[in-house]
Amino acid sequence: MSSDLTRFDQQTQAPSNGQEPQSEEAPPDWLFPRPVVELNAWLPEQTVEGMLYRGCRIALGGGPKSKKSWLLMQLCFCIANGLAFLEIPTAKGLSVYVNLELLEGDCRKRFFDIKAALGEGNLDNVEVIPLRAKGKLLNPIRLKQLTKILFEKKAVIAGFDPIYKLLNRRDENKATEVAEVLEPLEQMSEEGKICVGFCQHFAKGNQGLKYAIDRLAGSNVFSRDADVILTLTELSEADCFVVEVKQRSFAEVPAFGVRWQHPIFIRDDTVDITDIRAPGKKKETDEKTERMLSALRACDHEGGLSFGAWLSASGIAKTTFYNRLKSLMARKIVYQSEINQNYAFSPAYASKRSEYE
Protein backbone atom coordinates (compact mmCIF):
# COMPACT_ATOMS: atom_id res chain seq x y z
CA MET A 1 0.00 0.00 0.00
CA SER A 2 2.78 2.45 0.90
CA SER A 3 4.50 1.91 -2.46
CA ASP A 4 1.20 2.66 -4.26
CA LEU A 5 0.78 5.90 -2.36
CA THR A 6 4.37 6.92 -3.05
CA ARG A 7 3.89 6.27 -6.75
CA PHE A 8 0.59 8.26 -6.75
CA ASP A 9 2.32 11.16 -5.00
CA GLN A 10 5.12 11.16 -7.53
CA GLN A 11 2.70 11.05 -10.46
CA THR A 12 0.58 13.94 -9.22
CA GLN A 13 3.59 16.17 -8.48
CA ALA A 14 5.79 15.36 -11.50
CA PRO A 15 5.95 18.20 -14.07
CA SER A 16 4.75 17.36 -17.57
CA ASN A 17 7.10 19.79 -19.34
CA GLY A 18 10.44 19.06 -17.65
CA GLN A 19 10.24 22.15 -15.42
CA GLU A 20 10.45 22.20 -11.67
CA PRO A 21 7.18 21.22 -9.97
CA GLN A 22 5.10 24.10 -8.66
CA SER A 23 4.18 24.21 -4.99
CA GLU A 24 0.55 23.27 -4.40
CA GLU A 25 -1.91 24.91 -2.04
CA ALA A 26 -2.56 22.79 1.04
CA PRO A 27 -5.96 21.05 0.89
CA PRO A 28 -8.64 22.66 3.10
CA ASP A 29 -9.86 20.87 6.21
CA TRP A 30 -13.29 20.22 4.73
CA LEU A 31 -11.76 18.02 2.03
CA PHE A 32 -10.70 15.34 4.52
CA PRO A 33 -13.13 12.53 5.44
CA ARG A 34 -14.49 12.49 8.98
CA PRO A 35 -15.97 9.67 11.07
CA VAL A 36 -19.77 9.62 11.11
CA VAL A 37 -19.84 10.23 14.88
CA GLU A 38 -18.01 13.54 14.35
CA LEU A 39 -20.59 14.90 11.92
CA ASN A 40 -22.75 17.79 13.10
CA ALA A 41 -26.04 16.38 14.43
CA TRP A 42 -27.91 19.70 14.15
CA LEU A 43 -30.94 19.93 11.85
CA PRO A 44 -32.99 23.04 11.04
CA GLU A 45 -36.57 23.36 12.17
CA GLN A 46 -39.26 21.81 10.01
CA THR A 47 -41.24 24.48 8.20
CA VAL A 48 -43.70 21.85 6.94
CA GLU A 49 -43.73 18.90 9.30
CA GLY A 50 -42.28 15.72 7.87
CA MET A 51 -41.67 17.42 4.53
CA LEU A 52 -39.65 20.63 4.43
CA TYR A 53 -36.73 21.85 6.52
CA ARG A 54 -36.10 25.56 6.81
CA GLY A 55 -33.58 26.57 4.15
CA CYS A 56 -34.66 23.88 1.68
CA ARG A 57 -36.46 24.10 -1.65
CA ILE A 58 -39.88 22.85 -2.74
CA ALA A 59 -41.19 22.61 -6.31
CA LEU A 60 -44.95 22.53 -6.93
CA GLY A 61 -45.86 20.90 -10.21
CA GLY A 62 -49.19 20.77 -12.00
CA GLY A 63 -50.89 20.92 -15.34
CA PRO A 64 -51.88 24.17 -17.08
CA LYS A 65 -54.53 26.09 -15.11
CA SER A 66 -54.52 23.44 -12.38
CA LYS A 67 -54.55 26.11 -9.66
CA LYS A 68 -50.95 25.41 -8.62
CA SER A 69 -50.41 29.16 -8.06
CA TRP A 70 -53.35 29.13 -5.64
CA LEU A 71 -51.75 26.15 -3.88
CA LEU A 72 -48.44 28.01 -3.45
CA MET A 73 -50.30 31.03 -2.09
CA GLN A 74 -52.24 28.77 0.28
CA LEU A 75 -48.92 27.29 1.46
CA CYS A 76 -47.50 30.77 2.10
CA PHE A 77 -50.62 31.85 4.01
CA CYS A 78 -50.62 28.71 6.15
CA ILE A 79 -46.93 29.11 7.07
CA ALA A 80 -47.49 32.82 7.82
CA ASN A 81 -50.08 31.81 10.42
CA GLY A 82 -48.76 28.43 11.56
CA LEU A 83 -51.87 26.73 10.15
CA ALA A 84 -52.01 23.20 8.80
CA PHE A 85 -51.37 22.98 5.07
CA LEU A 86 -53.62 20.26 3.61
CA GLU A 87 -53.80 18.90 7.18
CA ILE A 88 -49.98 18.92 7.54
CA PRO A 89 -48.67 21.09 10.43
CA THR A 90 -46.45 24.09 9.65
CA ALA A 91 -44.13 26.37 11.65
CA LYS A 92 -45.17 30.01 11.79
CA GLY A 93 -43.03 32.66 10.13
CA LEU A 94 -42.91 35.53 7.67
CA SER A 95 -43.95 34.46 4.15
CA VAL A 96 -42.96 36.44 1.07
CA TYR A 97 -44.75 35.84 -2.22
CA VAL A 98 -42.74 36.96 -5.25
CA ASN A 99 -45.50 37.73 -7.74
CA LEU A 100 -44.13 37.55 -11.27
CA GLU A 101 -47.41 37.16 -13.12
CA LEU A 102 -50.59 38.41 -11.44
CA LEU A 103 -51.99 41.90 -11.49
CA GLU A 104 -51.27 43.50 -8.13
CA GLY A 105 -54.99 43.87 -7.34
CA ASP A 106 -55.64 40.25 -8.33
CA CYS A 107 -52.85 39.03 -6.05
CA ARG A 108 -54.24 41.09 -3.16
CA LYS A 109 -57.76 39.75 -3.70
CA ARG A 110 -56.55 36.15 -3.82
CA PHE A 111 -54.89 36.37 -0.42
CA PHE A 112 -57.98 37.97 1.11
CA ASP A 113 -60.15 35.24 -0.46
CA ILE A 114 -57.87 32.50 0.93
CA LYS A 115 -58.05 34.08 4.38
CA ALA A 116 -61.87 34.18 4.25
CA ALA A 117 -62.14 30.60 3.00
CA LEU A 118 -59.85 29.15 5.67
CA GLY A 119 -61.74 31.08 8.33
CA GLU A 120 -58.71 31.73 10.50
CA GLY A 121 -55.39 33.53 10.41
CA ASN A 122 -54.57 36.99 9.09
CA LEU A 123 -52.36 38.68 6.52
CA ASP A 124 -50.00 40.38 8.97
CA ASN A 125 -47.23 37.88 8.25
CA VAL A 126 -47.68 37.77 4.45
CA GLU A 127 -45.73 40.17 2.25
CA VAL A 128 -45.66 40.44 -1.55
CA ILE A 129 -43.11 41.65 -4.08
CA PRO A 130 -45.07 42.67 -7.22
CA LEU A 131 -42.86 42.15 -10.28
CA ARG A 132 -45.32 41.87 -13.15
CA ALA A 133 -44.36 45.28 -14.54
CA LYS A 134 -41.88 45.41 -17.40
CA GLY A 135 -38.32 46.16 -16.36
CA LYS A 136 -38.50 44.50 -12.94
CA LEU A 137 -36.11 41.65 -13.69
CA LEU A 138 -34.70 39.35 -11.04
CA ASN A 139 -31.19 38.89 -12.42
CA PRO A 140 -28.47 37.29 -10.25
CA ILE A 141 -27.49 40.65 -8.76
CA ARG A 142 -31.09 41.44 -7.74
CA LEU A 143 -31.56 37.92 -6.34
CA LYS A 144 -28.45 38.35 -4.21
CA GLN A 145 -29.82 41.66 -2.93
CA LEU A 146 -33.17 39.99 -2.29
CA THR A 147 -31.45 37.23 -0.30
CA LYS A 148 -29.98 39.85 2.03
CA ILE A 149 -33.34 41.64 2.35
CA LEU A 150 -35.21 38.44 3.21
CA PHE A 151 -32.50 37.31 5.63
CA GLU A 152 -32.70 40.62 7.50
CA LYS A 153 -36.49 40.36 7.63
CA LYS A 154 -36.15 36.78 8.98
CA ALA A 155 -38.42 35.42 6.27
CA VAL A 156 -39.24 31.71 6.52
CA ILE A 157 -40.38 31.10 2.94
CA ALA A 158 -40.17 32.90 -0.39
CA GLY A 159 -42.55 31.68 -3.09
CA PHE A 160 -41.62 32.45 -6.72
CA ASP A 161 -44.49 32.17 -9.17
CA PRO A 162 -44.11 31.26 -11.95
CA ILE A 163 -40.53 30.07 -12.26
CA TYR A 164 -40.47 30.40 -16.05
CA LYS A 165 -40.51 34.19 -15.63
CA LEU A 166 -36.95 33.92 -14.29
CA LEU A 167 -35.71 32.14 -17.42
CA ASN A 168 -35.36 35.45 -19.29
CA ARG A 169 -35.14 33.88 -22.76
CA ARG A 170 -33.24 30.81 -21.55
CA ASP A 171 -34.36 27.37 -22.71
CA GLU A 172 -36.10 25.39 -19.96
CA ASN A 173 -35.04 22.17 -21.70
CA LYS A 174 -31.30 22.88 -21.40
CA ALA A 175 -29.78 21.73 -18.13
CA THR A 176 -26.99 24.33 -18.06
CA GLU A 177 -29.41 27.21 -18.62
CA VAL A 178 -31.90 25.99 -16.02
CA ALA A 179 -29.03 25.54 -13.55
CA GLU A 180 -28.10 29.20 -14.09
CA VAL A 181 -31.61 30.21 -13.05
CA LEU A 182 -31.82 27.92 -10.02
CA GLU A 183 -28.32 28.58 -8.65
CA PRO A 184 -29.23 31.99 -7.12
CA LEU A 185 -32.32 30.40 -5.53
CA GLU A 186 -30.09 27.69 -4.07
CA GLN A 187 -27.85 30.37 -2.60
CA MET A 188 -30.92 32.12 -1.22
CA SER A 189 -32.09 28.98 0.58
CA GLU A 190 -28.64 27.93 1.80
CA GLU A 191 -27.18 31.32 2.78
CA GLY A 192 -30.41 33.04 3.78
CA LYS A 193 -31.85 29.98 5.56
CA ILE A 194 -35.10 30.59 3.69
CA CYS A 195 -37.41 27.97 2.22
CA VAL A 196 -37.76 28.63 -1.50
CA GLY A 197 -40.87 27.46 -3.32
CA PHE A 198 -41.69 27.69 -7.00
CA CYS A 199 -44.28 26.42 -9.48
CA GLN A 200 -43.43 24.51 -12.63
CA HIS A 201 -45.90 23.22 -15.21
CA PHE A 202 -46.21 19.61 -16.35
CA ALA A 203 -44.93 18.36 -19.67
CA LYS A 204 -47.52 17.33 -22.24
CA GLY A 205 -48.91 13.81 -22.35
CA ASN A 206 -50.76 11.33 -20.17
CA GLN A 207 -49.58 12.00 -16.62
CA GLY A 208 -50.88 8.64 -15.46
CA LEU A 209 -48.15 6.95 -17.51
CA LYS A 210 -45.34 8.83 -15.74
CA TYR A 211 -43.84 8.74 -12.28
CA ALA A 212 -44.68 11.89 -10.32
CA ILE A 213 -41.05 13.02 -10.35
CA ASP A 214 -40.98 12.86 -14.16
CA ARG A 215 -44.04 15.05 -14.80
CA LEU A 216 -42.33 18.43 -14.60
CA ALA A 217 -41.64 20.01 -17.97
CA GLY A 218 -38.19 21.01 -19.11
CA SER A 219 -34.81 19.87 -17.86
CA ASN A 220 -34.73 17.38 -15.02
CA VAL A 221 -32.59 19.93 -13.16
CA PHE A 222 -35.93 21.31 -11.88
CA SER A 223 -36.57 17.97 -10.18
CA ARG A 224 -33.02 17.26 -9.04
CA ASP A 225 -32.53 20.70 -7.49
CA ALA A 226 -35.64 20.64 -5.27
CA ASP A 227 -35.55 18.95 -1.87
CA VAL A 228 -39.29 18.37 -2.14
CA ILE A 229 -41.40 17.84 -5.26
CA LEU A 230 -45.14 18.18 -4.68
CA THR A 231 -47.24 17.34 -7.72
CA LEU A 232 -50.89 18.21 -8.24
CA THR A 233 -52.29 15.83 -10.86
CA GLU A 234 -55.82 16.14 -12.21
CA LEU A 235 -58.23 13.25 -11.67
CA SER A 236 -61.25 12.23 -13.73
CA GLU A 237 -63.63 13.45 -11.02
CA ALA A 238 -64.31 17.15 -11.46
CA ASP A 239 -62.14 19.51 -9.35
CA CYS A 240 -60.25 16.62 -7.78
CA PHE A 241 -56.49 16.05 -7.77
CA VAL A 242 -53.99 13.60 -6.35
CA VAL A 243 -51.11 15.10 -4.36
CA GLU A 244 -47.87 13.14 -4.50
CA VAL A 245 -44.79 14.14 -2.50
CA LYS A 246 -41.26 13.06 -3.35
CA GLN A 247 -38.57 14.19 -0.92
CA ARG A 248 -35.01 13.46 0.07
CA SER A 249 -34.97 14.03 3.84
CA PHE A 250 -38.10 12.46 5.33
CA ALA A 251 -40.13 9.29 5.27
CA GLU A 252 -42.51 8.81 2.36
CA VAL A 253 -45.75 10.76 2.45
CA PRO A 254 -48.54 8.55 1.06
CA ALA A 255 -50.38 10.09 -1.89
CA PHE A 256 -53.69 11.70 -0.98
CA GLY A 257 -56.60 13.40 -2.67
CA VAL A 258 -57.59 17.04 -2.60
CA ARG A 259 -60.66 18.83 -3.87
CA TRP A 260 -60.62 22.33 -5.29
CA GLN A 261 -63.21 24.50 -3.62
CA HIS A 262 -62.49 28.02 -4.74
CA PRO A 263 -60.27 29.61 -3.51
CA ILE A 264 -58.53 26.78 -1.60
CA PHE A 265 -57.72 23.10 -1.80
CA ILE A 266 -59.26 20.82 0.81
CA ARG A 267 -57.89 17.40 1.59
CA ASP A 268 -60.45 14.74 0.72
CA ASP A 269 -59.63 11.08 1.31
CA THR A 270 -62.81 9.94 -0.43
CA VAL A 271 -61.61 10.67 -3.96
CA ASP A 272 -60.17 7.91 -6.12
CA ILE A 273 -56.52 8.96 -6.41
CA THR A 274 -55.76 6.23 -8.95
CA ASP A 275 -58.15 7.59 -11.59
CA ILE A 276 -55.81 10.10 -13.23
CA ARG A 277 -57.47 11.95 -16.05
CA ALA A 278 -56.14 11.07 -19.50
CA PRO A 279 -55.83 13.79 -22.18
CA GLY A 280 -59.16 14.32 -23.91
CA LYS A 281 -61.10 12.36 -21.29
CA LYS A 282 -64.21 14.13 -20.08
CA LYS A 283 -64.36 14.94 -16.37
CA GLU A 284 -66.74 12.72 -14.49
CA THR A 285 -69.13 13.46 -11.68
CA ASP A 286 -69.13 11.33 -8.54
CA GLU A 287 -72.17 9.09 -9.00
CA LYS A 288 -72.41 8.14 -5.32
CA THR A 289 -72.25 11.74 -4.16
CA GLU A 290 -74.90 12.65 -6.73
CA ARG A 291 -77.19 9.97 -5.28
CA MET A 292 -76.71 11.39 -1.80
CA LEU A 293 -77.45 14.93 -2.97
CA SER A 294 -80.55 13.78 -4.87
CA ALA A 295 -81.89 11.97 -1.78
CA LEU A 296 -81.30 15.02 0.40
CA ARG A 297 -82.77 17.38 -2.17
CA ALA A 298 -86.02 15.43 -2.18
CA CYS A 299 -86.47 15.98 1.57
CA ASP A 300 -84.61 19.21 2.12
CA HIS A 301 -87.78 21.28 2.42
CA GLU A 302 -88.89 19.02 5.29
CA GLY A 303 -85.98 19.97 7.52
CA GLY A 304 -83.36 17.59 6.18
CA LEU A 305 -82.67 13.95 6.99
CA SER A 306 -81.21 12.05 9.89
CA PHE A 307 -78.03 10.06 9.27
CA GLY A 308 -79.92 6.77 9.13
CA ALA A 309 -82.71 8.01 6.90
CA TRP A 310 -80.29 9.67 4.50
CA LEU A 311 -78.11 6.55 4.34
CA SER A 312 -81.15 4.40 3.58
CA ALA A 313 -82.45 6.76 0.90
CA SER A 314 -79.04 6.95 -0.80
CA GLY A 315 -78.67 3.19 -1.14
CA ILE A 316 -74.87 3.05 -0.84
CA ALA A 317 -72.49 1.32 1.59
CA LYS A 318 -72.23 2.90 5.04
CA THR A 319 -68.46 3.45 4.89
CA THR A 320 -68.72 5.08 1.47
CA PHE A 321 -71.64 7.20 2.66
CA TYR A 322 -69.72 8.35 5.72
CA ASN A 323 -66.64 9.32 3.70
CA ARG A 324 -68.75 11.27 1.20
CA LEU A 325 -70.58 12.97 4.07
CA LYS A 326 -67.29 14.19 5.56
CA SER A 327 -66.33 15.62 2.19
CA LEU A 328 -69.69 17.38 1.72
CA MET A 329 -69.40 18.97 5.15
CA ALA A 330 -65.79 20.02 4.58
CA ARG A 331 -66.84 21.64 1.32
CA LYS A 332 -69.68 23.43 3.19
CA ILE A 333 -72.31 21.92 0.94
CA VAL A 334 -74.05 20.18 3.84
CA TYR A 335 -74.33 21.01 7.52
CA GLN A 336 -75.81 19.30 10.57
CA SER A 337 -78.53 21.17 12.41
CA GLU A 338 -77.88 21.79 16.09
CA ILE A 339 -81.64 21.74 16.70
CA ASN A 340 -82.70 18.33 15.35
CA GLN A 341 -79.30 16.87 14.33
CA ASN A 342 -80.57 16.39 10.78
CA TYR A 343 -78.46 17.04 7.72
CA ALA A 344 -79.47 19.71 5.21
CA PHE A 345 -77.99 21.88 2.49
CA SER A 346 -75.98 24.81 3.81
CA PRO A 347 -77.23 28.34 3.09
CA ALA A 348 -74.07 28.98 1.03
CA TYR A 349 -74.81 25.98 -1.16
CA ALA A 350 -78.46 26.89 -1.52
CA SER A 351 -77.59 30.38 -2.75
CA LYS A 352 -74.83 29.26 -5.13
CA ARG A 353 -76.05 25.80 -6.14
CA SER A 354 -75.11 26.21 -9.80
CA GLU A 355 -71.48 26.79 -8.84
CA TYR A 356 -71.24 23.46 -7.06
CA GLU A 357 -73.17 21.30 -9.47
C-alpha positions as CSV (number, residue, x, y, z in Angstrom):
1,M,0.0,0.0,0.0
2,S,2.8,2.4,0.9
3,S,4.5,1.9,-2.5
4,D,1.2,2.7,-4.3
5,L,0.8,5.9,-2.4
6,T,4.4,6.9,-3.0
7,R,3.9,6.3,-6.7
8,F,0.6,8.3,-6.8
9,D,2.3,11.2,-5.0
10,Q,5.1,11.2,-7.5
11,Q,2.7,11.1,-10.5
12,T,0.6,13.9,-9.2
13,Q,3.6,16.2,-8.5
14,A,5.8,15.4,-11.5
15,P,5.9,18.2,-14.1
16,S,4.8,17.4,-17.6
17,N,7.1,19.8,-19.3
18,G,10.4,19.1,-17.6
19,Q,10.2,22.2,-15.4
20,E,10.5,22.2,-11.7
21,P,7.2,21.2,-10.0
22,Q,5.1,24.1,-8.7
23,S,4.2,24.2,-5.0
24,E,0.5,23.3,-4.4
25,E,-1.9,24.9,-2.0
26,A,-2.6,22.8,1.0
27,P,-6.0,21.1,0.9
28,P,-8.6,22.7,3.1
29,D,-9.9,20.9,6.2
30,W,-13.3,20.2,4.7
31,L,-11.8,18.0,2.0
32,F,-10.7,15.3,4.5
33,P,-13.1,12.5,5.4
34,R,-14.5,12.5,9.0
35,P,-16.0,9.7,11.1
36,V,-19.8,9.6,11.1
37,V,-19.8,10.2,14.9
38,E,-18.0,13.5,14.4
39,L,-20.6,14.9,11.9
40,N,-22.8,17.8,13.1
41,A,-26.0,16.4,14.4
42,W,-27.9,19.7,14.2
43,L,-30.9,19.9,11.9
44,P,-33.0,23.0,11.0
45,E,-36.6,23.4,12.2
46,Q,-39.3,21.8,10.0
47,T,-41.2,24.5,8.2
48,V,-43.7,21.9,6.9
49,E,-43.7,18.9,9.3
50,G,-42.3,15.7,7.9
51,M,-41.7,17.4,4.5
52,L,-39.7,20.6,4.4
53,Y,-36.7,21.9,6.5
54,R,-36.1,25.6,6.8
55,G,-33.6,26.6,4.1
56,C,-34.7,23.9,1.7
57,R,-36.5,24.1,-1.7
58,I,-39.9,22.9,-2.7
59,A,-41.2,22.6,-6.3
60,L,-44.9,22.5,-6.9
61,G,-45.9,20.9,-10.2
62,G,-49.2,20.8,-12.0
63,G,-50.9,20.9,-15.3
64,P,-51.9,24.2,-17.1
65,K,-54.5,26.1,-15.1
66,S,-54.5,23.4,-12.4
67,K,-54.6,26.1,-9.7
68,K,-51.0,25.4,-8.6
69,S,-50.4,29.2,-8.1
70,W,-53.3,29.1,-5.6
71,L,-51.7,26.2,-3.9
72,L,-48.4,28.0,-3.4
73,M,-50.3,31.0,-2.1
74,Q,-52.2,28.8,0.3
75,L,-48.9,27.3,1.5
76,C,-47.5,30.8,2.1
77,F,-50.6,31.9,4.0
78,C,-50.6,28.7,6.1
79,I,-46.9,29.1,7.1
80,A,-47.5,32.8,7.8
81,N,-50.1,31.8,10.4
82,G,-48.8,28.4,11.6
83,L,-51.9,26.7,10.1
84,A,-52.0,23.2,8.8
85,F,-51.4,23.0,5.1
86,L,-53.6,20.3,3.6
87,E,-53.8,18.9,7.2
88,I,-50.0,18.9,7.5
89,P,-48.7,21.1,10.4
90,T,-46.4,24.1,9.7
91,A,-44.1,26.4,11.7
92,K,-45.2,30.0,11.8
93,G,-43.0,32.7,10.1
94,L,-42.9,35.5,7.7
95,S,-44.0,34.5,4.2
96,V,-43.0,36.4,1.1
97,Y,-44.7,35.8,-2.2
98,V,-42.7,37.0,-5.2
99,N,-45.5,37.7,-7.7
100,L,-44.1,37.5,-11.3
101,E,-47.4,37.2,-13.1
102,L,-50.6,38.4,-11.4
103,L,-52.0,41.9,-11.5
104,E,-51.3,43.5,-8.1
105,G,-55.0,43.9,-7.3
106,D,-55.6,40.3,-8.3
107,C,-52.9,39.0,-6.1
108,R,-54.2,41.1,-3.2
109,K,-57.8,39.8,-3.7
110,R,-56.6,36.1,-3.8
111,F,-54.9,36.4,-0.4
112,F,-58.0,38.0,1.1
113,D,-60.1,35.2,-0.5
114,I,-57.9,32.5,0.9
115,K,-58.1,34.1,4.4
116,A,-61.9,34.2,4.3
117,A,-62.1,30.6,3.0
118,L,-59.9,29.2,5.7
119,G,-61.7,31.1,8.3
120,E,-58.7,31.7,10.5
121,G,-55.4,33.5,10.4
122,N,-54.6,37.0,9.1
123,L,-52.4,38.7,6.5
124,D,-50.0,40.4,9.0
125,N,-47.2,37.9,8.2
126,V,-47.7,37.8,4.5
127,E,-45.7,40.2,2.2
128,V,-45.7,40.4,-1.5
129,I,-43.1,41.6,-4.1
130,P,-45.1,42.7,-7.2
131,L,-42.9,42.1,-10.3
132,R,-45.3,41.9,-13.1
133,A,-44.4,45.3,-14.5
134,K,-41.9,45.4,-17.4
135,G,-38.3,46.2,-16.4
136,K,-38.5,44.5,-12.9
137,L,-36.1,41.6,-13.7
138,L,-34.7,39.3,-11.0
139,N,-31.2,38.9,-12.4
140,P,-28.5,37.3,-10.2
141,I,-27.5,40.7,-8.8
142,R,-31.1,41.4,-7.7
143,L,-31.6,37.9,-6.3
144,K,-28.4,38.4,-4.2
145,Q,-29.8,41.7,-2.9
146,L,-33.2,40.0,-2.3
147,T,-31.5,37.2,-0.3
148,K,-30.0,39.9,2.0
149,I,-33.3,41.6,2.4
150,L,-35.2,38.4,3.2
151,F,-32.5,37.3,5.6
152,E,-32.7,40.6,7.5
153,K,-36.5,40.4,7.6
154,K,-36.2,36.8,9.0
155,A,-38.4,35.4,6.3
156,V,-39.2,31.7,6.5
157,I,-40.4,31.1,2.9
158,A,-40.2,32.9,-0.4
159,G,-42.5,31.7,-3.1
160,F,-41.6,32.5,-6.7
161,D,-44.5,32.2,-9.2
162,P,-44.1,31.3,-12.0
163,I,-40.5,30.1,-12.3
164,Y,-40.5,30.4,-16.0
165,K,-40.5,34.2,-15.6
166,L,-36.9,33.9,-14.3
167,L,-35.7,32.1,-17.4
168,N,-35.4,35.4,-19.3
169,R,-35.1,33.9,-22.8
170,R,-33.2,30.8,-21.6
171,D,-34.4,27.4,-22.7
172,E,-36.1,25.4,-20.0
173,N,-35.0,22.2,-21.7
174,K,-31.3,22.9,-21.4
175,A,-29.8,21.7,-18.1
176,T,-27.0,24.3,-18.1
177,E,-29.4,27.2,-18.6
178,V,-31.9,26.0,-16.0
179,A,-29.0,25.5,-13.5
180,E,-28.1,29.2,-14.1
181,V,-31.6,30.2,-13.0
182,L,-31.8,27.9,-10.0
183,E,-28.3,28.6,-8.7
184,P,-29.2,32.0,-7.1
185,L,-32.3,30.4,-5.5
186,E,-30.1,27.7,-4.1
187,Q,-27.9,30.4,-2.6
188,M,-30.9,32.1,-1.2
189,S,-32.1,29.0,0.6
190,E,-28.6,27.9,1.8
191,E,-27.2,31.3,2.8
192,G,-30.4,33.0,3.8
193,K,-31.9,30.0,5.6
194,I,-35.1,30.6,3.7
195,C,-37.4,28.0,2.2
196,V,-37.8,28.6,-1.5
197,G,-40.9,27.5,-3.3
198,F,-41.7,27.7,-7.0
199,C,-44.3,26.4,-9.5
200,Q,-43.4,24.5,-12.6
201,H,-45.9,23.2,-15.2
202,F,-46.2,19.6,-16.4
203,A,-44.9,18.4,-19.7
204,K,-47.5,17.3,-22.2
205,G,-48.9,13.8,-22.3
206,N,-50.8,11.3,-20.2
207,Q,-49.6,12.0,-16.6
208,G,-50.9,8.6,-15.5
209,L,-48.2,6.9,-17.5
210,K,-45.3,8.8,-15.7
211,Y,-43.8,8.7,-12.3
212,A,-44.7,11.9,-10.3
213,I,-41.0,13.0,-10.3
214,D,-41.0,12.9,-14.2
215,R,-44.0,15.1,-14.8
216,L,-42.3,18.4,-14.6
217,A,-41.6,20.0,-18.0
218,G,-38.2,21.0,-19.1
219,S,-34.8,19.9,-17.9
220,N,-34.7,17.4,-15.0
221,V,-32.6,19.9,-13.2
222,F,-35.9,21.3,-11.9
223,S,-36.6,18.0,-10.2
224,R,-33.0,17.3,-9.0
225,D,-32.5,20.7,-7.5
226,A,-35.6,20.6,-5.3
227,D,-35.6,19.0,-1.9
228,V,-39.3,18.4,-2.1
229,I,-41.4,17.8,-5.3
230,L,-45.1,18.2,-4.7
231,T,-47.2,17.3,-7.7
232,L,-50.9,18.2,-8.2
233,T,-52.3,15.8,-10.9
234,E,-55.8,16.1,-12.2
235,L,-58.2,13.2,-11.7
236,S,-61.3,12.2,-13.7
237,E,-63.6,13.5,-11.0
238,A,-64.3,17.2,-11.5
239,D,-62.1,19.5,-9.4
240,C,-60.2,16.6,-7.8
241,F,-56.5,16.1,-7.8
242,V,-54.0,13.6,-6.3
243,V,-51.1,15.1,-4.4
244,E,-47.9,13.1,-4.5
245,V,-44.8,14.1,-2.5
246,K,-41.3,13.1,-3.4
247,Q,-38.6,14.2,-0.9
248,R,-35.0,13.5,0.1
249,S,-35.0,14.0,3.8
250,F,-38.1,12.5,5.3
251,A,-40.1,9.3,5.3
252,E,-42.5,8.8,2.4
253,V,-45.8,10.8,2.4
254,P,-48.5,8.6,1.1
255,A,-50.4,10.1,-1.9
256,F,-53.7,11.7,-1.0
257,G,-56.6,13.4,-2.7
258,V,-57.6,17.0,-2.6
259,R,-60.7,18.8,-3.9
260,W,-60.6,22.3,-5.3
261,Q,-63.2,24.5,-3.6
262,H,-62.5,28.0,-4.7
263,P,-60.3,29.6,-3.5
264,I,-58.5,26.8,-1.6
265,F,-57.7,23.1,-1.8
266,I,-59.3,20.8,0.8
267,R,-57.9,17.4,1.6
268,D,-60.5,14.7,0.7
269,D,-59.6,11.1,1.3
270,T,-62.8,9.9,-0.4
271,V,-61.6,10.7,-4.0
272,D,-60.2,7.9,-6.1
273,I,-56.5,9.0,-6.4
274,T,-55.8,6.2,-8.9
275,D,-58.1,7.6,-11.6
276,I,-55.8,10.1,-13.2
277,R,-57.5,11.9,-16.1
278,A,-56.1,11.1,-19.5
279,P,-55.8,13.8,-22.2
280,G,-59.2,14.3,-23.9
281,K,-61.1,12.4,-21.3
282,K,-64.2,14.1,-20.1
283,K,-64.4,14.9,-16.4
284,E,-66.7,12.7,-14.5
285,T,-69.1,13.5,-11.7
286,D,-69.1,11.3,-8.5
287,E,-72.2,9.1,-9.0
288,K,-72.4,8.1,-5.3
289,T,-72.2,11.7,-4.2
290,E,-74.9,12.6,-6.7
291,R,-77.2,10.0,-5.3
292,M,-76.7,11.4,-1.8
293,L,-77.4,14.9,-3.0
294,S,-80.6,13.8,-4.9
295,A,-81.9,12.0,-1.8
296,L,-81.3,15.0,0.4
297,R,-82.8,17.4,-2.2
298,A,-86.0,15.4,-2.2
299,C,-86.5,16.0,1.6
300,D,-84.6,19.2,2.1
301,H,-87.8,21.3,2.4
302,E,-88.9,19.0,5.3
303,G,-86.0,20.0,7.5
304,G,-83.4,17.6,6.2
305,L,-82.7,13.9,7.0
306,S,-81.2,12.1,9.9
307,F,-78.0,10.1,9.3
308,G,-79.9,6.8,9.1
309,A,-82.7,8.0,6.9
310,W,-80.3,9.7,4.5
311,L,-78.1,6.6,4.3
312,S,-81.1,4.4,3.6
313,A,-82.4,6.8,0.9
314,S,-79.0,6.9,-0.8
315,G,-78.7,3.2,-1.1
316,I,-74.9,3.0,-0.8
317,A,-72.5,1.3,1.6
318,K,-72.2,2.9,5.0
319,T,-68.5,3.4,4.9
320,T,-68.7,5.1,1.5
321,F,-71.6,7.2,2.7
322,Y,-69.7,8.4,5.7
323,N,-66.6,9.3,3.7
324,R,-68.7,11.3,1.2
325,L,-70.6,13.0,4.1
326,K,-67.3,14.2,5.6
327,S,-66.3,15.6,2.2
328,L,-69.7,17.4,1.7
329,M,-69.4,19.0,5.1
330,A,-65.8,20.0,4.6
331,R,-66.8,21.6,1.3
332,K,-69.7,23.4,3.2
333,I,-72.3,21.9,0.9
334,V,-74.1,20.2,3.8
335,Y,-74.3,21.0,7.5
336,Q,-75.8,19.3,10.6
337,S,-78.5,21.2,12.4
338,E,-77.9,21.8,16.1
339,I,-81.6,21.7,16.7
340,N,-82.7,18.3,15.4
341,Q,-79.3,16.9,14.3
342,N,-80.6,16.4,10.8
343,Y,-78.5,17.0,7.7
344,A,-79.5,19.7,5.2
345,F,-78.0,21.9,2.5
346,S,-76.0,24.8,3.8
347,P,-77.2,28.3,3.1
348,A,-74.1,29.0,1.0
349,Y,-74.8,26.0,-1.2
350,A,-78.5,26.9,-1.5
351,S,-77.6,30.4,-2.8
352,K,-74.8,29.3,-5.1
353,R,-76.0,25.8,-6.1
354,S,-75.1,26.2,-9.8
355,E,-71.5,26.8,-8.8
356,Y,-71.2,23.5,-7.1
357,E,-73.2,21.3,-9.5
